[in-house]
Structures are given as structure tokens and as C-alpha cells.
């Protein structure tokens, strides 16, 4: 189990450092995501081939459709997120993006018949107040920066990605990760082709950070993530999952000098704390029943 926890925590820290690595790539956001998904897809295809497994995603057509929608949403979320990194910085973009899990939590009763609890509603309210604290000046002036809008759109795309991926129950593990990343790459490639054509060059000095982002942060990160979450307790996955946004905030302060104001720090605590409370808090009766089982 130590190896499983190591893989999961490493994956979260790699994901948390995405914005830092991307800051060293002097190309536009969709080109960065294009190279990231391309290299990551190739890495997972090789890994899947070495595992001697066979693809079977087409056996359930409706689940294949769900996975395709999820892959398109993941490609879109990364395009929006990396553009938000560029415009408003890693820290604020990460906090906007992390509204995604809360949106999933609120919509879960409609899509997965999960019970809506007072804890989830309080968590949602905490996140809303937190977003106002983080972006207080823009809210007071009645303005929303395009960077913040991109961050929130990334959160919406994240919501679609999670919902449709969870509905594709027959496609799991490494096959799920590989197929989803390939679909994400195709989505980003089509978007980039329509926007500027399919010809793209890697500028001088960008090759190393692009390879790090594609092979390590995306390829190895996705492999570690999807090969570990199925072997860990759900509560451990949920609690440790908050290492990703927390590490992104710490990394952005340490390496990029992005410091949050005291009010923004309070907002960050409300966002992450509200998301954690809504997801992890359980009534005492439910907790005792689980202990009896």
C-alpha cells in the first residue's frame, strides 16, 4: 500500500506543478496543451502496449460515447485552464478551477441519485464566499476578468469530464486514461487547426519544459493517478486529493512569486475547506453504520 500511496501523492504533486512548468513554455496556451496531450497520449499508448492488454471500449457503445464526451471536456478544460494561468496567474486560476469538484458535488443528486445534504449546501456556500474574497475587487467593481472567466469555464468543463467519465463504468483503469487522453489530444488538435492551422513549431528553449509537461506531468502523472485510485479507500482519495490545489498555491508562491493577500488567503481557505467539508463530512449516524459494517 505504501507504493500505491506514493503513486497517488506523486501524481497530485505533478498535477499541482502544471502551471509552474507551463510558465517556462513561451508559447500560447492551446499549443502548450496540444504538445502536452500529444506526448502524454503517446506515452500511455506505449505503456498500454507493454502491458499486453487489449482495448475493449467499443463493446459498450453508450459508455464509449460517454468517454468521448469526457475526453472532449478534458481537452476543453485544459485549454481554458492554461489560458487562465497566463492571464491571472497559477494561484487564482487554480482556485477558480477548483470550483469544478463543488459543481460535481451539487449536481450529483441529479446525475447519480446521490442524496443532497446540508453539508454539501454549506460547502457550496463557502466556495461562493471564497470566490468573492479571492476576486473581491473585480466583484465590487462589477467586472469579471477574462482570465477568471476562463478559469470558471475550465471548472465547468471539469464538471462535464467527471460526470461523463463516471458514467462510463465499463471502461476503467489504464484503458480509460489512454482513451480519454487520446480524445483530448484530438479535440485540442482540431481546435488549434481551426484557429491557426496544424503547423506548429517549438520555439527555442521550449523543448525541455514541453517534454517534462508531456512525459512526466501528463504521461507518468496520469498513469500513477489512474493506477492508484482504484486501490485506495475512497476517503483517502478524497482527503489526499486536496494536495493538488494546495501544492499549486505553494508552488506558485515559491517559484513564481505569486502571493495572495490576506483576504485572498481567507478565500482560498473557504474554497478548499468548503469543498472538503461538503465532500467528506458525513452525519454521525452514517459514520456509525459504516463502522458496524
C-alpha positions in Angstrom: 0.0 0.0 0.0 3.0 2.3 0.5 3.7 2.2 -3.2 0.1 2.9 -4.0 0.0 6.0 -1.8 3.4 7.1 -3.2 2.0 6.9 -6.7 -1.2 8.8 -5.8 0.6 11.6 -3.9 3.2 11.9 -6.6 0.5 12.3 -9.3 -1.2 15.0 -7.3 2.0 17.0 -6.8 2.8 16.6 -10.5 -0.6 18.0 -11.4 -0.1 20.8 -8.9 3.1 21.8 -10.7 1.5 22.0 -14.1 1.2 25.8 -14.0 4.8 26.2 -12.9 6.2 24.1 -15.7 3.9 25.7 -18.3 5.2 29.2 -17.2 8.6 28.2 -18.7 7.0 27.4 -22.1 6.9 30.6 -24.2 4.0 29.5 -26.5 0.3 30.2 -26.4 -2.0 28.1 -24.1 -3.5 25.8 -26.7 -0.2 25.0 -28.2 1.1 24.0 -24.7 -2.0 21.8 -24.2 -1.5 20.4 -27.7 2.0 19.2 -27.0 1.0 18.1 -23.5 -1.8 15.8 -24.7 0.2 14.6 -27.8 3.2 13.5 -25.7 1.1 12.2 -22.9 -1.1 10.1 -25.3 2.0 8.6 -27.0 3.4 7.7 -23.6 0.2 6.0 -22.4 -0.2 4.1 -25.7 3.3 2.7 -25.3 2.5 1.8 -21.7 -0.7 0.2 -22.7 1.0 -1.8 -25.4 3.7 -3.0 -23.0 1.0 -4.2 -20.5 -0.2 -6.5 -23.3 -3.8 -5.5 -22.7 -6.4 -5.2 -25.4 -8.8 -2.3 -26.0 -12.5 -3.1 -25.5 -14.0 0.3 -25.1 -16.2 -0.2 -28.2 -18.1 -3.1 -26.7 -20.5 -0.8 -24.8 -21.5 1.9 -27.3 -23.2 4.2 -24.8 -20.2 4.1 -22.4 -17.9 4.8 -25.4 -20.0 7.9 -26.2 -19.7 9.0 -22.5 -16.0 8.6 -22.6 -15.7 10.6 -25.8 -17.7 13.4 -24.3 -15.5 13.2 -21.2 -12.3 13.4 -23.3 -13.6 16.4 -25.3 -14.4 18.1 -22.0 -11.0 17.4 -20.6 -9.3 18.9 -23.6 -11.5 22.0 -23.3 -10.9 22.3 -19.6 -7.1 22.2 -20.1 -7.3 24.9 -22.9 -9.3 27.2 -20.6 -7.1 26.4 -17.5 -3.8 27.1 -19.2 -5.2 30.3 -20.7 -6.3 31.3 -17.2 -2.7 30.6 -15.9 -1.4 33.0 -18.5 -3.9 35.8 -17.7 -4.5 35.7 -14.0 -1.6 33.5 -12.6 -1.5 30.0 -11.4 -2.8 30.6 -7.8 -6.1 32.4 -8.7 -6.7 30.2 -11.8 -6.3 27.1 -9.7 -8.8 28.4 -7.1 -11.3 29.2 -9.9 -10.7 25.7 -11.5 -11.3 24.0 -8.2 -14.9 25.1 -8.2 -15.3 22.1 -10.5 -15.4 19.4 -7.8 -18.0 21.5 -6.0 -20.2 21.8 -9.1 -20.0 18.0 -9.4 -21.0 17.6 -5.8 -24.1 19.8 -6.3 -25.1 18.1 -9.5 -24.5 14.5 -8.2 -28.1 14.1 -6.9 -29.4 14.7 -10.4 -27.0 12.5 -12.3 -26.1 9.8 -9.8 -29.1 9.9 -7.4 -26.9 10.8 -4.5 -28.6 12.5 -1.6 -28.2 16.3 -1.2 -27.1 17.0 2.3 -26.9 20.2 4.4 -23.1 19.7 4.4 -22.9 19.9 0.6 -25.0 23.1 0.6 -22.9 24.7 3.3 -19.8 23.6 1.3 -21.2 25.2 -1.8 -22.0 28.4 0.0 -18.4 28.5 1.5 -16.9 28.2 -2.0 -19.1 31.0 -3.4 -18.0 33.3 -0.5 -14.4 32.2 -1.0 -14.5 33.1 -4.7 -15.8 36.6 -3.8 -12.9 37.0 -1.3 -10.3 35.9 -3.9 -11.7 38.2 -6.6 -13.3 40.7 -4.3 -12.1 43.8 -6.2 -13.5 42.6 -9.5 -16.8 41.7 -7.9 -17.1 45.1 -6.2 -16.4 46.9 -9.4 -18.9 44.7 -11.3 -16.2 43.4 -13.5 -15.0 39.9 -14.3 -11.6 39.5 -15.9 -11.4 37.3 -19.0 -8.8 35.2 -17.0 -11.3 34.5 -14.3 -14.0 33.6 -16.8 -11.5 31.1 -18.4 -10.8 29.6 -15.0 -14.6 29.2 -14.4 -15.1 27.7 -17.8 -12.3 25.2 -17.0 -14.3 24.3 -13.9 -17.5 23.7 -16.0 -15.6 21.6 -18.4 -14.1 19.7 -15.5 -17.6 19.0 -14.3 -18.6 17.5 -17.6 -15.4 15.5 -17.7 -16.0 13.9 -14.3 -19.8 13.3 -14.8 -19.5 11.5 -18.1 -16.3 9.6 -17.1 -18.1 8.3 -14.0 -21.0 7.1 -16.2 -18.6 5.1 -18.5 -18.4 2.4 -15.8 -17.3 -0.4 -18.2 -14.1 1.4 -19.3 -11.7 1.6 -16.4 -8.0 1.9 -15.4 -5.3 2.4 -17.9 -7.6 1.9 -20.9 -9.8 4.7 -19.6 -6.9 7.1 -19.1 -5.4 6.2 -22.5 -8.6 6.6 -24.5 -9.5 9.8 -22.7 -6.2 11.4 -23.3 -6.2 10.5 -27.0 -9.6 12.0 -27.4 -8.4 15.1 -25.5 -5.5 15.4 -27.9 -7.8 15.1 -31.0 -10.0 17.8 -29.5 -7.2 20.2 -28.9 -5.6 19.4 -32.3 -8.9 20.2 -34.1 -9.3 23.5 -32.1 -5.8 24.6 -32.9 -6.1 23.6 -36.6 -9.2 25.8 -36.9 -7.6 28.6 -35.1 -4.1 28.8 -36.6 -3.6 25.7 -38.8 -2.0 22.4 -38.0 1.6 23.7 -38.5 3.2 24.5 -35.1 6.9 24.9 -34.2 8.6 24.5 -30.9 10.4 27.8 -30.0 14.0 27.8 -28.8 14.3 26.8 -25.2 10.8 25.3 -25.0 11.6 21.6 -25.8 12.7 20.6 -22.3 9.7 22.1 -20.4 7.4 20.7 -23.0 8.8 17.2 -22.6 8.6 17.5 -18.8 5.0 18.6 -19.1 4.1 15.9 -21.6 6.0 12.9 -20.3 6.3 13.5 -16.6 3.4 15.7 -15.6 0.9 14.2 -18.0 2.0 10.7 -19.0 3.5 9.5 -15.7 1.1 11.6 -13.7 -2.0 10.1 -15.4 -0.5 6.6 -15.1 0.2 7.0 -11.4 -3.2 8.6 -10.8 -5.4 6.0 -12.6 -3.3 3.0 -11.4 -3.7 4.0 -7.7 -7.1 5.5 -7.1 -8.8 2.1 -7.6 -6.7 0.5 -4.9 -7.1 3.2 -2.2 -10.0 3.8 0.2 -12.5 6.4 -1.2 -11.9 8.7 1.9 -8.1 8.6 1.4 -8.6 9.6 -2.3 -10.8 12.5 -1.3 -8.7 13.8 1.5 -5.4 13.5 -0.3 -6.9 15.0 -3.4 -6.7 18.4 -1.8 -2.9 18.2 -2.1 -3.2 19.2 -5.8 -4.7 22.7 -5.3 -2.7 23.3 -2.1 0.6 22.3 -3.8 -0.3 24.6 -6.8 -0.7 27.5 -4.4 2.6 26.8 -2.6 4.5 26.2 -5.8 3.2 29.4 -7.4 4.3 31.4 -4.3 7.7 29.7 -4.1 8.6 29.7 -7.8 6.6 32.4 -9.4 6.3 34.9 -6.5 2.5 34.9 -6.7 1.5 36.0 -3.2 -2.2 36.1 -2.2 -3.4 39.0 0.0 -4.8 38.1 3.5 -8.4 38.4 2.1 -7.5 36.1 -0.8 -5.8 33.6 1.6 -9.1 33.6 3.6 -10.9 33.0 0.3 -8.6 30.1 -0.6 -9.3 28.5 2.8 -13.1 28.9 2.3 -12.9 27.4 -1.2 -10.8 24.4 -0.3 -12.3 24.0 3.2 -15.9 24.2 1.7 -15.1 21.7 -1.0 -13.6 19.3 1.6 -16.4 19.8 4.1 -19.1 19.2 1.5 -17.4 16.1 0.1 -16.1 14.5 3.3 -18.5 15.4 6.1 -21.0 12.6 6.9 -23.7 12.6 9.5 -22.8 10.7 12.7 -25.4 8.0 12.1 -24.0 7.2 8.6 -20.5 7.1 10.1 -21.5 4.7 12.9 -23.3 2.5 10.4 -20.1 2.2 8.3 -18.1 1.3 11.4 -20.6 -1.5 12.1 -20.2 -2.9 8.6 
